[in-house]
Amino acid sequence: MGTINDYYNQVICNINEGIIVIDKKGIIKIINNAAEKMLKVDAENSIGKYILNIFPYGELLSVIKDGEEQVNKEEGEFIVTRKPIIQKGNIIGGLQIINKKVDNKLSMRVKDTYISQANNLNIILNTLNEFVVIVDENGIITMMSNTFKEFINRKDPEGKHVTEVIKNTKLHIVARTGEKQYGEIQEVSGHKMICMRVPIMKDNKIIGAIGKVMFKDLSNFKILSSKIYNLEKAVEENREELSTDQKAVYTFNNIVGSSQKSLKVMDLAIRVAKVDSNVLITGESGTGKELFAHSIHNASKRLLKPFVKINCGAIPAQLFESEMFGYEEGAFTGAKKSGKKGKFEYANGGTILLDEIGDMPMNMQVKLLRVIQEKELVRVGGNEPIKIDVRIIASTNKSLEQLIKDGKFREDLYYRLDVMHLKLPSLRERTEDIEELSNELRIKICKRCNVYSEGISREAIDFLKSYSWPGNIRQLENVIERAINLLDDDICIMPKHLPEKIIKGKTKKYLLDNNYLKDVVETIEKDIIMECLKDTNGNKKETAKKLGLSRAGLYKKLNRYNLTKQTNLQ
């Protein structure tokens, strides 16, 4: 026959609510299965340890210190109640009860209790206000919660057979057969209830059974079912908005690079994450602007709130306002009957990434400026302003300064966005990182494609370092993936697996031989000018800017090296 401690342990394990109990010194005494799953901790290795070494918050310690309970506190996705455990007027520990939110309403009520060392389980059950009864393998009641006793008007049911106390029960059958029963309807004292019955096992042997009322009234179950149905319907209608676009999946740990330029921009990004100012991230296409945006959000105080991305260049101009700010019912033909939230409302409390901000229409720039200044928006077809709290991260591979000069971007909006500025270096500016990046990408792609590769040869790395990488990291990833697909019997990426343009584009070696240093320098300068013109598709203005020359200075060098006719560029 099982001991009372066996019953305690089995009941605690089968309670749906998360339970944590500590002594007055803060040492963890109980973490049940539900708490282990909810909080993602290892209960076995946590029990016996100081609570702050397992959980980075000290509210339960404060309850012990102050003696003041905390009831039904909303903490993220949970409803938490904390109470001091009192024995003979002295606080001997603390109890924490954790419930998941259901339809944004509390799913439990907490009842005041009096505790002693011998009745910890009773205190837990009564605190949860649960209808619970425990029987041994013979169907004899060993424990019943006080709330259940009051409901059936029986003061001392312990020691009696369960059928003498509860009519229509099948708990003694479960204790005999070991067959679990869930969602069973049982009438008790004129009330139709939904209950569960599970056997208590020890060493593969049945030592008793637990009965728990899941819904004290069938009508409550119907109400909850209706609410769940309506909630599922709402989720289905808003599936697009509730997708992974509202989550930042990358952190600073995902960013690779140990060159001086990489470390400098990483250090600034980490500092930017700690403040709440707007951020502008600029850099060439493929340099990892979105990766930095995700990382900044996940390192900020907003990490538990939504992260919403908007590609300003991908939304049709006529839909831009409704997508950004939402619309009211009947705002236009085809609008949803209930209206729709915009991206800014979904990002409320969190971060919004305005990718390709340079492509935002001018008329929307005015409205965005107002949202930033007033911290409120008005839906399309609406009149009432809606307050919002959103941190904006904008990114672009274009020069916003040039767009301002061309009259395509508002200067006042630029200064609102450019509070903290991250300029990401191109891959050719940090060639020291190419080997590390290439190997990280190789590992990632091999894992994704279920392919084995030992590494990248030194010759192949030299070719990769010599290439200019106009597409930056995105292009490098494509090249590594192509090489892995061509491995065949090889287990190491060799130069033969790389594209021809990378092999041919390797930097020339310049030797003095019989040439003077001046001649070699002129040859190098000529080659660099030609390569830069090629990268900019012959745009001399952009080429001059990249080379740090005036336009007139560039033309002077083109004439000097007889490159004007040779390039045949505008």
N, C-alpha and C positions, 0 to 999 in steps of 0.2 A: 504494500500500500504506500502511495506517495506521501512525502512529508509536506507540511504546509508551505515550506520554501519552494518546493517543486511547483505547487499551485501558483504561488506568487510569480515565479519566473514565467510560467506558461501564460498566465493572464496578461502580464505586462507585454509579452511578445505578441499577443493576439489583439491588443488594443490598437485601434486605428489612429488614435492621436499620438503625436510624438511626446515622449516623456523623458525628462532629464532630472535627476535628483543629485544634489551635492550636499556634503556635510558643511558644518559651520566654517571649516577651514578652506572650503572651495574645492575639495577633492570629489571627483565624480564617482557616484555610487551606482547610478542606474542610467543607462541609455537604451531604450527599447528599439525594436526593429523599425518602427515607424519613424522615430527620430533619426535613426541611422540613415534611412533612405532619403528623408526630407533634407537633411543637412549634409549628406554625402560624407559621413565620417566612418571610421572603423571603430565600432563600439568596443570590440574585444580589446583593442590596443589603447582605448581612451579611458576605460574604467580604471580608477585608481590614480589618475593623473590630475594635476591642477587644471581647473577649467580654462584659464586664460592661455594655457599651452595648447588647447584644442580649439577653442572658439575665441575669436579676436574681439570679444565684447564682454563687459563686466556687469551687465544689468542684474543678473541673478545674485551676484555678490553684493550689489547695492541693496537688493531686497533684504538680504540677510543682515546687512549693516544697519539699515534704517527701520526694518520691520514693517515697511509699507508695501502692500501688495500692488502688483500691476495687472490690471484685468483687461483682457480683450484688446490688446494693443496691436494695431496694424503695422506689420514690419515686412515690407516687400510683398511676397505672395502668401505670407502666413499671418494668422491671428495667434498672438502669444499671450499667455497668462502666467504670471510669476507670483508665488506666494511663499512666505516664510513657513518652515515646518517648526511647530511649537510643541514642547513637552514640558508640562508642569510650569508653564509661564516663561520658559526659556527657549530661545531660538536655537534649534539644533541643526538646521540645514535649510535648504531651499528647494522648491519644486517648480519646474518649468513645463508647461503644457503647450504643445504646438499643434495648430490645426491649419489646414489649407483653406483659403478663401473659397466660398461657393457662391457664385452670383453676387460677389462683392458684399455679402452679408455674413454675419457671424454664424458659425455652425456649432457653437457650443456655449454653455452657460456654466459658470463656476460657482460652486456652493462652498460656504465657509465650513471648515472642518477643524477637528481637534485631533492631534496626532500623538502617537507613542511609538516607541521602537518596535513593538510587536504587531502594530497594525498599519504598516506603511501601505500595503495594498488597498486596504479599506479606504484610506485617505485619498489615494489616487482615484479609485472608482467613484467615490462620493464627490470629489472635486469635479470630476468630469460629468457628474449628474447622469450616470449611465445605469441602465437596468441590466445587471449582470448577476448570474448565479453560477456557482461551481459545485460539481458533484464528484464523488470518488467513483471508482470502477463499479461499485454496487448501486450507484444512483443515490447515495446518501449526500445531502447538502452539507458541504464543508464551509461555504462562504456565500453570502448574498449582500449586495450593496444596500445601504440604508434607504436609498431612494426607491429601490424595488420593494423592500420590506414595507415602506410607507404606502406604496401604491396598492399592494395586495393586503395591507393591514395585518401583517404577521410580524411580531416582534422578535421571536426566537425560532427561526426555521432551521437553524443548524442542527444536524443530528437526525433530522427526519428525512424520510424518503421523498424525493422530489415530487412524486405523483400525489402525495398527501398535501402538498403546499400549493402546487401550480396545476390547475386542471388542463387537460389536453396537451400536456408536455410530452416530448419525445426525447428529452435530454438523457434519460436513463438508457434509452435504446442506443443512442450515439456512444455513450460510455461503454456499452457492451460490444457493439459492432465496429466502432471506429469510422463509420461513414459520415462524412461532413454533410451538413445541410445548410444551404444559403437561400435567403429570400423566402423562407417559409412563413405562411400566414397562420397566426395563432390568436385565438380569442382569450383574453385574460381580463377578468372583472368587467366584462361587457365591452371591452375595447379590442378591435381587430388590429393586431400588431404584425410587423414584419421582423422576423428574427433570424439569427444564424446560430448554428450549433456545431462546435468542433471538438474533436477528441483531444485530450492531453496525453502526449506521448513521452516516454522516457525509455531510452535504450530499446526502441522499437516495440515497446510494450504499452498498452493503454492503461493509464493510471487514473483516468477521470475524464470529465468533459466540461466545457464552458458553454453557457448559453448567454447570448447578448441580444437585446432588442435594438434593431437597427432603426426602425421607425415606430414610434409609440402610437401612431394613429395612421391608418391606411390612407386617410385623406391627405395627411402631410406628404406621404410618398407621391400621391397624384399631383399635388401642387409642385413638388420638386421636379417631378418628371416633366411637367409642363414648362417649368423654367429652363430646364436643361435643353428641351426641344427648341425653345425660343432662342436660347443662347447659341446652340449649334447652327440654327438658321441664320442668325446674325453673323456668326463667324464665316459661314459659307458665302454670304453676300459680300463680305469684306475680305475674302481670302487673298486677294491681290495685295491689299494694304497690310495684311497680317503675315506676309511672307518673310523670308529671310532678309529682305531689303531693309528691315528694321533692326538688324543686328550687325554689330561690328565684329568681324570674325578674326581680324589680325591684331597682333600686339607688336611692341618693339622687339620682342624676341624673334619675330619672323623676318626682321630686316637684317640683311647680311652686308657687311662692309667694315673693314678695319683701317682703311686709308684715312689720312688726316682730314680730307674734305668730308668723308662719310661720317667720321666721328664728330666733326664740328656741327654738321647739320642735325645729327642724332641728339647731341647734347642740347641744342636749341629746341628741338621738338619736345624733348622730355620736360624742359622748363616751361614750354608753352602749354603742355597738357595740364600743368598744375594751376594755371590761371583760367579765367572764364572769358577771355577776350576773343573776338573774331579773328580768324586766321586766313591768310591767303597763301596758298601753296602754288609755286610756279616751277616750271621745268619742262624739258622736252617730252614728247610723247614716249611712254615706256620707261620713265625714270622712277615710277613707284609712288606717284602722288596719292592715289587712293589708299595704298598701303599705309602711308603716313597718316592719312585722315582717320582710318580705322584705329590705328595705334594711339593717336592722340585722344580719341574718344574713350578707348578702353583704359587709358591711364589717368583719366580725369574723374572728377567727382560725379559726373553724369553717366558713368559706365553702366549702371543698372537701368537707365532710361533708354528710349529708342534711339537708334542711329538710322537716319533715313537719307538715302542717296537720290539725287535728282540729276539726270544728264540734261543740261540746259540745251544741248544741241540736238536732242533726240525727240523732244516733245513738239508737235505741230503748234505753230504760233496761235491758232484759233482756240487751242485747248489749254494753252499754257496757264492762264489765270485760274481756270477751274481746277487744274491739277495741283497748282501750288497752294491755292487758298480755299478750295472746295466750293460747293454751290448749295443753294437752298432748293427746296421742293419747287418744281415748276419754273426754274430759272431759265430753261431753254428746252427745246424739243428733244426728247430722248433722255431727259434728266431723270434720275431715280426718284421715286415717289417720296422717299424719306430724306432726299438730299444726300450729300456726301461730304465727308471731311477731306480737306486738302492735305498735302504732304506736310505743311507746316504744323497743322493741328496734330497729325500723327507723331510729329517729332517733339511735341510739347514736353518740356522738362529735359530733353536730350539734346542731340546734335543733328544738324542737317548739313549734308555735303552737297554743295552746288558745283557739280563737275562741269567742266567746259563753260565756266561763267562768262567767258568772252563771247559766247554765242547767244547770250540772253537777249531777247528783243528789247529795243529801247523803251517801249511803252511799259514793259514789265519791270524794267530797271527802276522806274519812278515809283511803282507800287512796292517793290522790294525795299527801296530806301525808306518809305513810310513805315513799313513793318519793323524795320530795324530801329528807326527813331522812336516810334510810339509803342513798340512792343505789343502791338495788337493788329488784327486783320479783320476784314469784312468779306464774307463769302460772296460769290457771284449771285446776284439776285437778292441779297440780304441787306439789312440796314444796321443790325446790331453789331458793334465791335466785339471781337473775341480776344481776350488777353492771352498772350503766349509767352513762354520763356524758352527760347531756343538759342543754342550757340551755333553760329554759322562758320563753317569751314568752306572756303571757295577754292577751286583749283582750275588752272588753265595752262595750256602750252603756248598761249599767245602772249604778246606784249600788250598789256592793258594800257600802258603809257602811250604806245603808238595808236591803239584804238581810240584813246581819248583825243589825240591830235587829229585823227581822221573823223571825229564826230560820231563814233560808233559805240562809245561807252561813256557813261556819266562820270565826271571827275569827282563829284560829291559822294557817289556810291563807292568809287574806288577807295577813297580815304576811309569810308566806314568799314570796308572789308579788309583793308591793308593795315590793321592794327598790329598784328604779329605776322611777319613775312618769313616763309621758309622757301628758299630757292634751292631746289634739288640739283646737284651736279649731274651732268651727262656721264655716260659710261666711259667715254673717251677721256674725260677729265679725271677719272679715278681708275686707271688701268690696273693699279695695284690690287683692286678688288676682283678682277676678272677671274682669276684662278679659283678663289674661294666661292664666288658666285656660281661659276660653272660646275663645280663639284656639288654644291648644294642643290642646284637645279637637276643635275644628273641623278642624285639620290632620290629626289622627289618624283622625277619622271619614271625612273626604274620601278619605284614602289607602285606608282599609279598603273603602269603598263605591265607589271609583273615580269620584269626583265632583269637579268643579272648583269652587272658591269662592275669591274674592279676599279676603274678610274679613267683619267684622261692623260694621254702621253705628254711628255714635256714638249715634244715638237708641236703637238696640236695646241697646247697652251700658248706657245710662242706665236702661232698663227692667230689665235683668238685675241691675244694682246696687241697684235699689230694692226688689227682691223679698226675702222673708225666708228662702227656701230651707230648708224643714224637712227635705228629703231630702239637703241638702248637695251634695257634688260629684257623687254618683251621679245625683241629680235634674238637676243642671246638664248632665251629659253626655246624659241622655235628651232634654232640651229642645233642645240643640244638634243632636243627631241628627235630631229631628223637624223642626227648621228647615231642615236640609240636604235632607231628603227633599221639602220643599215649595218648593225654590228655583225649579223650572221654568226660565224664561228668565233669571231673576235670577242674578247671580254674587256678590251680597253679601247677607248675612242682614239683613233689615229687620224693623222692629217687627211687620209683618203676618205674619211667619213664626213669631212667638212665640205661646204659648198665651194664651187670653183672660185667665186668672187672673193672669198676670204683667203684662199690660197694665193691667188694672184695679187690680192691687195696688201700682202705683207710689206712692211716698211722696207724701203731700199737701204742697202748698206753703202755708205759713201766713203771711198778710200782716197787718200791724197795721191798716191802713186807719184806721177810727174806733175800733178796739178798743185797750184798754190792754194792756200787756205781760202783766199778771196773767191776763187773759182768754185770751190766746193760749197761755200756759203751761198753763192748766187744760184747754184744748181738746186740746193735744198729749198731756198726761198721760192724759186720758180715752181718746184714740184708741189710745195705747200699751197701756193696760190691756185694752181690748177686743181688740186684736190678739193680745196674749199669752194671753188666755183662749181665743181661737179656736185658737191653736197647741197649747194643752194640752188641747183638747177639754173646756174648762170645769172642769178640775181646779184648784180654788182654792189648794190646798196647794202644788202645783207652780208655779202662777202667782206666788204670793207669794214663793216661793224664787227664781224667775227675776228678779223685780223688786227683790229685796233687801228685802222687807217682811215683817213678821210677819203671821200669818194675820188677827189682829185689825186690824192696820193696813190690810190689803187690804179687809176688810169695811167699815171706816170710809170708805175712798175710794169704794167701790161705792155706799154709802148717800149720800155727799156728791154724787155725780154722777148719782144716781137710776138706777144700772145694775143693781140687784139684780133687779127685775122684768123689765127689758129683756133681760137675758142669759138668764134662766130656767134658770140653771145650778146644779148641786148643789155 
